[in-house]
């Protein structure tokens, strides 16, 4: 079994329930600015970044705890 790798700063992701049950009923774009290097539960990570609007503009800075296997890269962003 291959373990999911943490995202890199600058990467844009879709955050959904797949990343954590705390996001049930939500879906938002998130631009990673840092990944906490401290160890946590296997397969999970603390990410700091910005919630993006539909144009790719940062509207809120957040720190989120996510399951790495549940992260989905944002392939294209309508701007």
C-alpha positions in Angstrom: 0.0 0.0 0.0 1.4 3.4 -1.0 1.0 6.2 1.5 -0.3 9.5 0.2 2.3 12.3 0.1 1.6 15.7 1.6 0.9 18.6 -0.8 3.5 21.2 -1.6 3.2 25.0 -1.0 1.4 26.6 -3.9 -0.6 23.5 -4.7 -4.4 24.1 -5.1 -6.7 21.4 -3.8 -10.4 20.6 -3.5 -11.3 20.1 0.1 -14.4 17.9 0.6 -15.7 15.3 3.1 -13.1 12.9 1.7 -10.4 14.9 3.4 -12.3 14.9 6.8 -15.8 14.6 8.1 -15.5 18.1 9.4 -16.0 19.2 5.8 -19.3 17.3 5.2 -21.6 19.5 3.2 -18.7 21.7 2.2 -16.5 21.9 -0.9 -13.9 24.6 -1.3 -10.7 25.4 -3.2 -7.7 25.7 -0.9 -4.2 26.9 -1.8 -1.5 25.4 0.4 1.1 27.8 1.9 2.7 25.4 4.4 2.5 21.8 5.7 3.3 21.4 9.4 6.4 19.2 9.7 5.5 17.8 13.1 4.4 14.2 13.2 0.7 13.5 13.6 -1.5 10.5 13.0 -0.3 8.4 10.0 -1.9 9.6 6.8 -3.0 13.0 8.2 -1.5 16.5 8.2 -2.0 20.0 9.3 -2.2 22.4 6.3 -2.1 26.2 6.4 -3.4 28.0 3.4 -6.1 30.2 1.7 -9.7 29.4 0.8 -10.1 30.6 -2.8 -13.2 32.1 -4.5 -14.4 31.1 -8.0 -11.8 33.5 -9.5 -8.9 32.1 -7.5 -8.7 35.0 -5.1 -7.8 34.3 -1.5 -10.8 35.1 0.7 -9.9 33.4 4.0 -6.7 32.1 5.7 -7.3 28.7 7.4 -5.4 25.9 9.1 -7.0 22.5 8.5 -6.4 19.0 9.6 -6.9 16.6 6.7 -6.6 13.0 5.6 -4.0 13.0 2.8 -5.6 10.3 0.8 -8.8 12.4 0.6 -7.2 15.5 -1.0 -8.0 16.1 -4.6 -5.8 18.4 -6.8 -7.6 21.2 -8.6 -6.8 20.6 -12.2 -8.2 23.7 -13.7 -9.6 26.8 -12.0 -12.0 29.1 -13.7 -10.5 32.6 -13.3 
